[in-house]
């Protein structure tokens, strides 16, 4: 499932988006418990701010705020999320059940 740091940490001025992403995380954890006994693994990826068409329209001030709150000092790249998805799709993650992986560059609202 595709979550977001918006669902784990919250963001100002997008409470509807945050609520939806938090719902996905709760859904992920519940379904994971329901289907694990059948050998089905369910997890979520909750990315930080990724340089995509969704974030491209952000105002310069907003982009600067994100960069200042991301210890790595930049937006993520789509391949950062693809790497997490590849891990979750591999046998290496067969013991991961109901987890949220958050490739986010160390992002925080602090």
Buried (B, 14 or more C-beta within 10 A) or exposed (E): BEBBBBBBBBBEEEEEBBEBBBEBBEBBBEBBEEBEEEEEBBBBBBBBBBBEEEBEEBEEEEBEBBBEBBEEEEBBEEEBBEEBBEBBEEEEBEEBBBBBBBBBBEBEEE
